[in-house]
Structure formats: structure tokens, C-alpha cells
């Protein structure tokens, strides 16, 4: 039995009661084999992992929590942010002494998080939290067509919920926890800046404020999941002296490149409902302050004025973006999104080269933010002992961390998070710095620790598209071949048109955070979507072949209008014909101009990661009937083609809801059919990082 269970249960019950009053008022796979690399532990943490787990699952030094809710923090411009602070308690009272602090800058409102924390703590106090998670995590009914659903539920016992929720167990273990509503969201005043420079300044000021409090020992760590993980990375921008560590779960350092405008198309399937959700949650008034006796009428009146002045942040920009048919009809805010030099656009990317503190990130290859974590990891200028990245083969709903904590697998996420903060905030010599810098789930393979990414043994090779039938994709618009040598004989145009079968594709599961991954025939098999596309398939591989790194599709295309939109995916095709997408990318034809200064190339001079200006002022309209060259950046991957499997490239003319270009671009395209020109003099190919050649 955990020490102080009944004292803790009492404090949880009292806080839960306050939370309930507040709410009522407001609403009335097996691992891959391989030895550890570079002196680091393997994926399971080796003999250090038992100590990390014992620190979380063993007795806690404090018997309960002491909450201090609705605390005002005034920024240098007079705007008041609101915080909930959870201290450790002994014998029902605030524990003496100074402690390290774990901060979460919250964008969804601290009230919903407080409710979730209270429920989690109540389940823990009753002794049912772990048994319930273990039961949900064990659910599996093979052969009933629900494997996608169970892929999500099997993550329940992996510590993801505790790592995401800023579990109160951290307070009972000697940390003070701080949740602060971001400016313009939740109960904080001001206008929502949507990752703007002011948010970064606020984070620095909050950290400085924390270090001056009598209960703080001056050591602050930031944490977060999704929105709040982005904020945790943002907090490094000013590098305030008190910031000592970061733990970011499913975050992004490049919102525009991940979702707001990759390749010139907006991730409408996520971005629109997300904006509506945050705007709705920010309208919940600060009834917590009323319940706990801290209601300030003047501050609440200012909060109301701020909300009425901007009730639907950025929603008008989205509406304008999908109704304006000429540049002159764009609002100033919409113009800022398509101008890479604007403060708004620049704010959507965090310069991680500023980071000077230990940073632990968790992501997934098909997370909505899955296209940039490996680049972010590489760009953080700290030693590998101070930066870690876990990449799962999953979605935004959990990152594919099923099995964490089991023998031979990575430790639970809450265990890794606690060990990270124990070492870097409290100075405990627990060895977490020796955990593998890169822990990745290879698509088509197992979990492995990688010495670097891309893997050094992968060599970039061209694979050429041709019109020679592979005989493996009869339902595609065209079934072509993919070969290491050019085989195209004559000039030939292959036509593809926009469609809606992308709704049954893995990209839709990605943009909807894994919600549609429960439909196996869509999320794990592209054959329905391929009825709308052109397919080019290789011969089968004879031995395990790794694809490791970013990919570029170099296409010779012809438009029937002054613009177009192309989508490319790379798929792993199994002997039974199942075609599973492992990487994808998109590009609006008129925005094809490449920024060479920020692009990457392989040794032969071919692009591996083309970077685009994505500037409406640099548009290069296409001329109907005249071929143009597109280099489409596909997401970085680490995947294994097993013997007998083939590699496939699919090309499409649409990708709703993952990608939807603004109306100006759609209008110019006329949604007309597009053509891939197979020309021996100007071949189309993909630049692939392979550990072995694919047989001819």
C-alpha cells in the first residue's frame, strides 16, 4: 500500500469536490534485436530501467497535495495569466522547503486538465488506475476486424496518460506543478497569439516568476502534449535562466511545415476543428476563482472584453482563405499566412537552435506533427546525453507506444519523464542521460535504437517510374513499374484526377489523429485510395531492406490549367497485395520554387529534402500543356521491407482532408485532370535512402 493513501485520498476528495463545483458552475510489437550503440543503453534502458520504474511505482515521500488555484501572474504589459499550482503536502499541509517545478503552458484551459487530473488521482487513490489501464491495454480480439482499435487501446498501460496529464503523483514525489493558461485562452486575459512572439515572451516571464517564488528552488522543467508540447518547445526561445529541462510529447517546432501549409496545402481536416475547439474552450469563465474565493471583478471584466474583441481567433482567416479567389480579396491576416517574412508566419516555427537545455521528445511517423521531429532532433545543439527522441509507428492518439514497460521494450513514458526530470532538475544520478538518443519503431520491423538518423548504411538511390505493368495493382488508374534503371521507351502521359477516395487512406487517419485508424481497410491498406491514383511498383526484395531518411519525388508533370496539386506516397506492398503507406508528401504546382539555402541534397546532387518558399508573391503559374518539374518532399521514415515485399509509389491529384489548397490555388487549378509525363529524356523518379538495391 502506498504511504499516506488515506491522507492523499482526503486531499484528492476535497479538490475533486472543488473541481466538480467549478464544472457545474461553468456548464450547469516485439522489439528488434541489436546491441546498444555508442555506450548508451538499449531501448529497454538496460539495468538502469528498474531504478527508474521504482521511483515512479514505489512509495512517495509526500502524503498528498496542496492546491493553490486561480493564481494571477501579471506580464510586463499588464496582461494577467491564470495558474493552478499543485504543491506536495505532508499531514494535510503544504510541505516545507523549496522544490523544482514542472510547468505546462496550457492552451485548452486548465479547468478541463484539472478535472482529468482529479479523476486520475481519484482512480490512483482507490487503487484502480493501474489495474484498469492494464485491462484496457490487454484487450485484443484477433480476427474480428478491429485490430486498428486495439492498436490504440494497447497503449493504455504504456504510461502515456500519466505523462500527458502532469500527474499529481509528481507532486507527491517532490515537485511543484504549475499549469498556466496561455494568453488569450482558458482563464487568462489578452488575445490568443497562436504561437506568436508574445507567447514566447510570456513563457519566459512565467518561468522567471516561478524562480522568484518561496517554494521554488529555481529549477524549472517544461512539459506538454500536443498543443502544450509545442508551448514547451516555444519556452526555450528566450532561454530563461531558470529553464533546465524539456519533455515534449507529440509536439512540433514547425507548425506551418507540419500542418498549416506543407507544400502549399492546408491540413484542413485538423486545423479547422482545432481552431473551433480552442476558441470554444477559451469562452469558459474563471469560475474556479469564484469557488476558491479569488474572484476579481475587474480582472474578469477585462477577460470578458478580451474575449468579445476576438471570439473566433483565426477562424475568419480560414473562411477568407477558402472564399477569396484573387489575392486582392485576401485579408491582412490571410496575407500574413502566405508571406514567409510576416511575424505571424515566422511565429509558427520555433528556432530550436536556441535550445541549451536537455530535451526529450516523443513523436510518431504518422502523427499530425510527424514530418519534422527527426529534423528538430538533429538541429538541437546539445550533446546526445542531453537530447532524446522516441518515434513510434502510430498516430497523434498515443504515438504507437503499445507495450512500453514490458520486457525488452522501452520503459513506460511516465517512467522516462520522471527519470528525465529527476536527473536534470534534482541532480539525481539515475543514468537517464545514457538512455538511447534515438529509439525508433521501424515500419515493417521492430523497435530499435539507432546511432543516427538517417542510418549511415542507407545510400540514396534513384528509382525510376515507367509504364511497364507490374501486375500488382490492377485497380489503380494505371499500374506501372518502378526500377533502379530507366526503362521508359516512348513519351506517354498518364492522367489522374481529383477524387474523394483519400477519405479511405492513411493520410486521413494521420490528419484525424488516428480516429479512422480503426478501419483497417483504409489506414493499413491503400488499395481503396489507389483507385484514384497512379501506382508504380518495384520487384520484390530478397532480403530485409531498410528505407531510412527523407524522400524526394522528382516528377515531370503537365497541367491542363494554370495550377495543380500533386500528392505522392511511398508504400510497402506485401505478398498478399496489401499496400501500406509509409511516407507521403504534397505540393501545389505554382508554389514549386525551391529555397536551395534551406534544402538538402544527396551526394549526387538530387534533392532529399527540398524546402519551398511557399510565398504567394513567388507563384509560378503553369502553362497548360507545357511540362514542368516538381520535387515533392516526402516525410522522413525508418522502415524495413521484408523479403518478398515490394516498394510502391502512388501519385494522386487530391488528398482531402489532409491537404486542401486555399481557394485562390484551387480556382486556378479548376480541379482539372493532371498528367504525369513519362519521357525518356526527362524521367520521373524518387530519391530513396536504401540499405540495399532493390532487384531489377
FENRA-V295157 format. One record per pair of residues at least 12 apart in sequence whose C-alpha atoms are under 7 Angstrom apart, sorted by the first residue. I is the first residue (numbers start at 1). J is the second residue. Records with the same first field share a line. If there is no record, write none. Layout:
I->J / J
//
This chain:
2->59
3->59 / 60 / 63
4->63
5->63 / 125
7->63 / 64 / 91 / 92
8->63 / 64 / 65
9->125
11->64 / 65
12->118 / 121 / 122
16->118
18->291
19->115
22->287 / 288 / 291
25->287
26->284 / 285 / 287
29->403 / 446
30->446
31->408 / 409 / 446 / 447 / 448
32->445 / 446 / 447 / 448
37->451
40->434 / 435 / 436
41->434 / 435 / 436
42->436 / 449
43->409 / 410 / 436 / 439 / 448 / 449
44->408 / 409 / 410 / 411
45->410 / 411 / 435
48->431
49->411
52->415 / 419
53->415
56->415
60->172 / 173
61->172 / 173
62->88 / 89 / 90 / 172 / 173
63->89 / 90 / 91 / 172
64->88 / 89 / 90 / 92 / 172
65->86 / 87 / 88 / 89 / 171 / 172
66->86 / 87 / 88 / 89 / 93 / 94
67->85 / 86 / 87
68->84 / 85 / 86
69->83 / 84 / 85
70->82 / 83 / 84 / 288 / 289
71->83 / 84
75->202 / 205
79->189 / 190
80->188 / 189
81->180 / 181 / 182 / 183 / 188 / 189
82->180 / 181 / 187 / 188
83->178 / 179 / 180 / 181
84->178 / 179 / 180
85->177 / 178 / 179
86->171 / 176 / 177 / 178
87->171 / 176 / 177
88->171 / 172 / 174 / 175 / 176
97->215
98->214 / 215 / 216 / 217
99->174 / 175 / 176 / 215 / 216 / 217
100->175 / 176 / 216 / 217 / 218 / 219 / 220 / 425 / 426
101->175 / 176 / 177 / 216 / 219 / 220 / 221
102->175 / 176 / 177 / 178 / 220 / 221 / 222 / 223
103->177 / 178 / 179 / 220 / 221 / 222 / 223
104->178 / 179 / 180 / 222 / 223 / 224 / 228 / 232
105->179 / 180 / 181 / 182 / 228 / 231 / 232
106->179 / 180 / 181 / 182 / 228
107->181 / 182 / 185 / 186 / 227 / 228
108->185 / 186 / 278 / 281
109->181 / 185 / 186 / 187 / 281 / 282
110->179 / 180 / 181 / 186
117->165 / 167 / 168
121->168
133->156 / 157
134->157
136->153 / 154 / 156
137->153 / 154 / 155 / 156 / 157
138->154
139->154
146->518
147->518
148->517 / 518 / 519 / 520
149->518
154->402
155->398 / 400 / 401 / 402 / 403
158->401 / 402 / 403 / 404 / 405 / 412 / 413
159->412 / 413 / 414
160->398 / 413 / 414
162->414
163->413 / 414 / 417
164->224 / 225
183->199
185->282
186->281 / 282 / 284
187->282 / 285 / 286
189->302 / 303 / 306
190->306
191->306 / 310
192->313
195->347 / 348
196->344 / 347
197->347
200->234 / 235 / 237
203->235
204->235 / 238 / 240
207->220 / 240 / 242 / 243
208->240 / 242
211->242
218->242
219->242 / 243 / 244 / 425
220->242 / 243 / 244 / 425
221->243 / 244 / 245 / 246 / 425
222->245 / 246 / 247
223->246 / 247 / 248
224->247 / 248 / 249
225->248 / 249 / 250 / 251
226->249 / 250 / 251
227->251
229->248 / 249 / 250 / 251
230->251 / 252 / 253
232->246 / 248
233->253
234->350
236->354 / 355
237->351 / 354
244->357 / 424 / 425
245->357 / 358 / 359 / 424
246->358 / 359 / 360
247->359 / 360 / 361 / 417
248->360 / 361 / 362
249->361 / 362 / 363
250->362 / 363 / 396
251->369
252->369 / 373
253->349 / 350 / 376
254->348 / 349 / 350
255->348 / 349
256->348
258->368 / 369 / 371 / 372
259->368 / 369
263->586 / 587 / 588
264->587 / 588 / 591 / 614 / 661
265->588 / 659 / 660 / 661 / 662
266->659 / 660 / 661
267->657 / 658 / 659 / 660
268->657 / 658 / 659 / 660
269->511 / 512 / 657 / 658
270->511 / 512
275->315
279->311 / 312 / 313
283->307
317->333 / 334
321->334 / 662 / 663
322->662 / 663
323->663
324->663 / 664
325->663 / 664 / 667
326->664
338->614 / 615 / 616
339->615 / 616
340->615
352->376 / 379 / 380
353->379 / 380 / 381
355->380 / 381
356->381 / 382
358->386 / 387
359->386 / 387 / 388
360->387 / 388 / 389
361->388 / 389 / 390
362->389 / 390 / 391
363->390 / 391 / 392 / 399
364->391 / 392 / 393 / 394 / 395 / 399 / 400
365->391 / 392 / 393 / 394 / 637
366->393 / 394 / 395 / 510
367->394 / 395 / 396 / 399 / 510 / 513
368->396 / 510 / 511 / 513
371->635 / 636
377->389
384->437
385->433 / 434
386->433
387->437
388->437 / 438
389->437 / 438 / 439
390->438 / 439 / 440
391->439 / 440 / 441
392->440 / 441
393->441 / 443
395->510 / 513 / 514
396->513 / 514
397->513 / 514
419->432
420->432
436->449
438->450 / 451
442->638 / 639 / 640
443->638 / 639 / 640
444->639 / 640 / 641
445->639 / 640
453->549
454->548 / 549
455->548
457->691
458->548 / 689 / 690 / 691
459->689 / 690 / 691
460->602 / 687 / 688 / 689 / 690
461->687 / 688 / 689 / 690
462->484 / 685 / 686 / 687 / 688
463->482 / 483 / 484 / 685 / 686 / 687
464->482 / 483 / 484 / 485 / 486 / 684 / 685 / 686
465->481 / 482 / 483 / 536 / 684 / 685
466->480 / 481 / 482 / 487 / 488 / 678
467->480 / 481 / 488
468->480 / 481
469->481
470->537
472->577
473->535
475->531
476->530 / 531 / 532 / 533 / 534 / 535
477->531 / 532 / 533 / 534
478->534 / 535
479->534 / 535 / 536
480->535 / 536 / 537
481->536 / 537 / 538
482->536 / 537 / 538
483->538 / 696
484->696
488->678 / 679 / 680
489->680
490->679 / 680
491->677 / 678 / 679 / 680
492->677 / 678 / 679
493->675 / 676 / 677 / 678
494->675 / 676 / 677
495->673 / 674 / 675 / 676
496->533 / 534 / 652 / 653 / 673 / 674 / 675
497->653 / 672 / 673 / 674
498->653 / 654 / 671 / 673
499->532 / 654
500->656
501->528 / 529 / 532
502->529 / 655 / 656
503->656 / 657
504->522 / 528 / 529
505->522 / 523 / 526 / 529
506->522 / 523 / 524 / 581
507->658
508->657 / 658
509->523
511->658
524->580
525->578 / 579 / 580
526->579 / 580 / 581
527->579
532->652
533->650 / 651 / 652
534->650 / 651 / 652
535->648 / 649 / 650 / 651
536->648 / 649 / 650
537->646 / 647 / 648 / 649
538->646 / 647 / 648
539->646 / 695 / 696
540->644 / 645 / 646
541->643 / 644 / 645 / 646 / 694 / 695
542->643 / 644
543->642 / 643
544->640 / 641 / 642 / 643
545->640 / 641 / 642 / 690 / 691 / 692
546->639 / 640 / 641 / 690 / 691
547->637 / 638 / 639 / 640 / 689 / 690 / 691
548->637 / 638 / 639 / 689 / 690
549->636 / 637 / 638 / 689
550->608 / 609 / 634 / 635 / 636 / 637
551->608 / 609 / 633 / 634 / 635 / 636 / 687 / 688
552->607 / 608 / 609 / 631 / 632 / 633 / 634 / 686 / 687
553->631 / 632 / 633 / 685 / 686 / 687
554->630 / 631 / 632 / 684 / 685 / 686
555->629 / 630 / 631 / 684 / 685
556->627 / 628 / 629 / 630 / 676 / 677 / 682 / 683 / 684
557->627 / 628 / 629 / 675 / 676 / 677
558->625 / 626 / 627 / 628 / 674 / 675 / 676 / 677
559->622 / 624 / 625 / 674 / 675
560->624 / 625 / 672 / 673 / 674
561->622 / 623 / 624 / 668 / 669 / 670 / 672
562->621 / 622 / 623 / 624 / 668 / 669
563->589 / 590 / 621 / 622 / 665 / 668 / 669
564->588 / 589 / 669
565->587 / 588 / 589 / 653 / 654
566->586 / 587 / 588 / 652 / 653 / 654
567->585 / 586 / 587 / 651 / 652 / 653 / 654 / 655
568->584 / 585 / 586 / 649 / 650 / 651 / 652
569->581 / 583 / 584 / 585 / 649 / 650 / 651
570->582 / 583 / 584 / 648 / 649 / 650
571->647 / 648 / 649
572->641 / 645 / 646 / 647 / 648
573->645 / 646 / 647 / 648
574->644 / 645 / 646
575->644 / 645
583->634 / 635 / 637
584->634 / 635
585->632 / 633 / 634 / 635
586->632
587->632
590->619 / 620 / 621 / 622
591->614 / 619 / 620
592->612 / 630
593->612 / 613
594->610 / 611 / 612 / 613
595->611 / 612 / 613
598->611
599->611
608->687
609->633
610->631 / 633
653->674
//
